[in-house]
Amino acid sequence: MSLQQPFHIVLVEPEIPPNTGNIARLCGATGTILHLVGKLGFSTDDRYLKRAGLDYWSEVDIRYWDDLDALKHAFPDGRFVYTSKKAPQSYLQFGFLPGDFIVFGKETKGLPEDLIEANLQTAVRIPIIGKVRSLNLSTSAGIVLYEALRQTGALEGA
């Protein structure tokens, strides 16, 4: 699968190596660019990170940023979609566009509430039916990314 305008997964200060490794593998499998933002909770040489991504690291376009503002400055025309359990709309109600930057926060805290409040039009949540508070970061990234790919027709013929 080769996308004309690839999606971007943005992880802000990820803390758990296997989550980032799994998301890197997801990005490699879908032609999605992975952006790691801020202080990471692990070394990129971490064996758990590499194990989760297996031998697909050469297939992943990974970019590193000091902070979210630096990333936004580098892509001034990019549309940033913020994920949060506090977002007003479901990811299923949102209209994704090719090239969107899908932003996820750290595992323990998510994205800052003020960031979500300032971007309500592009903030999405994954509905949760039961009493569980949240989903695993790599599961969430897969759910939202594949819906974006489906909506934009990127999966047709894959």
Salt bridges, closest charged atoms under 4 A:
GLU13 OE1 - LYS106 NZ 2.90
ASP61 OD2 - ARG63 NH2 2.81
ASP100 OD2 - ARG79 NH2 2.76
GLU113 OE2 - LYS86 NZ 2.78
GLU147 OE2 - ARG150 NH2 2.77
